[in-house]
Amino acid sequence: MMKMSNRVFNILFHTHTISGIVISAVLYVIFFAGSFSFFRDEIISWERNEPVLESNLPDLDLNAMLDTLQQGQDLYGRDITFSKYLEGQRIAVNLSAPKATTGEQKGRKRGSYYYMNIDDFKTYTYASNYSIGEFLYRLHFLAQLNLYGRSGYLIAGIVSFFFLFAVITGVIVHWKKIISSFYVFRPKASWKNIWTDAHTALGILGLPYQFVYAVTGVFLIISTTVMSPPVLSFLYEGDTQKMYDDLGLGNKEFPMAMAKLEGEVDFNRFVETTQSYWSDFYIKSVKIYNYGDANMHVAVEGHPEYSRDFIGEGELVFNGKSGEIIHEKNPFENTSYIDGATGVLYRLHFGDFGGTGLRVVYFILGIASCFVILSGVLIWLVARDKKNVEERKRKFNRWLGWVYLAICLSMFPATAFTFLAVKLFVHEFDASRMTSIYQIFFYAWLFFIVLFTAKRDNFFTNKYSLIIGAVLGVLVPVANGIISGNWIWVTYSRGYNDILLIDIFWLIGSLLTFSIAITLKRDEKRKAAPRAMSRKAKVA
Amino acid sequence: MPANKKYLTKSFSQRFAKISAGILGGYMVTMSLHLALAYWLNHANVIMTLRFVGFIIWVALLIIAFLVKNGWKTWGIYLAITFVFALIMYVGKIYHPIP
């Protein structure tokens, strides 16, 4: 057995505490919003009332979509990408700037990006395509804080780096008693023991999950920003293109023939060919290079169905004119180390490889991690609320507790309120949609934070944030039924499973939260009841 | 119970040395290790590894920096290790240049 000196224990304990308390509130926001992001696609379907029945690329009519795009703009010589980032009725379309400036294409032409509904071919810009799902997804890596460059991403990255630090130091600190303390829960003991037991037990239970999220999170958000500058200057001597090519991030280029392609091209054929070429292949995107040019090429990209293979990236590149395959990357065999490692890191983070059940488990573990964060803050608070601590410091600690708990716990009612308010009042799919969602969420959040901080009572914050969130949450399926007519029994009988999932989630989640919240009782008699926990205790 | 203060670093210069050695020095060791390996192994794979394993190594070096009694000594060791890896890089660049 490894022996740890008191010095090592205390130093690591201290660094665990400090790194934990500094990142706690932001980390809570990341975990809370991130947990909801597992259901991003379902949330979007629910919000737009667009059930996803058939949306796979092979079912789309690319010819018709291109005809629609053709109206009002010249597509000749552009690269056009259709990609399916999420399960939904809308597909992302990326148009590059035209590569050739012919006589009729004068004037400033830029690339553009939008979403197209696969049924009625309506197009949406980024802002009009915005949704609660997208909002919560982006909140979980603090995109809304990108006020100065990519400052939000950087903060999220630094937080996940110190989260990794806190996870590892936490394990070392608890190492000696890691087995025994896992089984300890003393509900009748002092508050400090309760928070400690909960923090340790859930921390160990969620340890693999939290470690995975710390590593994959920091990889996804800042690995390029932080790790690439020295690599670029030493290894590649400033050649960015070469580095991206080596890492498989580069783009293909095909030269333009500068002559229009004769005859009609059936774009659906490329997808059909790919499908019959590889069964069990999930097509993620179709990229058309040099549209309408004699040297047009079409790349069909994707990965194996997750039921067959966990990792792998595949691609077929066709010559647009002859239709023959000029390049093949087999998704099932000889997966490179880079594709494999990237695939594992993405799959583990997105949790999208095991169906809805796995995402529910991931969601529960995510919320459990929120609890680990909060109980950590409460240990910090309770441990410092002692008579021998300076009054000035104690006052600061108490305020920190009130503000932190208000920020964290308000997220639940604010999220429930956003679902409700967007469903009831935001029906326009225009550029104002993004602003409306921002305002609804952030003002609701601010309102609850101010309310709970002003009350200066952690017990009140805890109990009433849960009750308010649960009451608002139980109204979410009701609002959806009134507005869209898609009541739970309707979506159930029609098989709109994605919409049903969100309604069921709010219904069960809210009832569960409510039943827990009403049983919460202020315990005045608890041994060493910390003053910070309640103002009344101070008066008593 | 908060950590026992008698084991914690009190002097400002020592604290500064430990934190800066852990963060900056740790970064230098992590980067130079992977750059040195990149010249001798498949460089693209090493860079990919750096992008996720690098953070774990960096965190480990940060923890070690807090544990060593003298923060300036940590700086010295981390700089020395970086220097050794830089030498390996230098030799690697001569014999196995990146194509």
Interface residues (C-beta under 8 A of the other chain):
Chain A: N6 R7 V8 N10 I11 L12 F13 H14 T15 T17 F161 L164 F165 I168 T169 I172 V215 T216 V218 F219 S223 T224 M227 P230 V231 F234 L235 Y236 M243 D246 L247 Y337 I338 A341 T342 L345 A383 R384
Chain B: M1 P2 A3 N4 Y7 L8 M31 H34 L35 A38 N42 H43 A44 N45 I47 M48 T49 L50 R51 F52 G54 F55 I56 W58 V59 A60 L62 I63 F66 L67 M89 I98
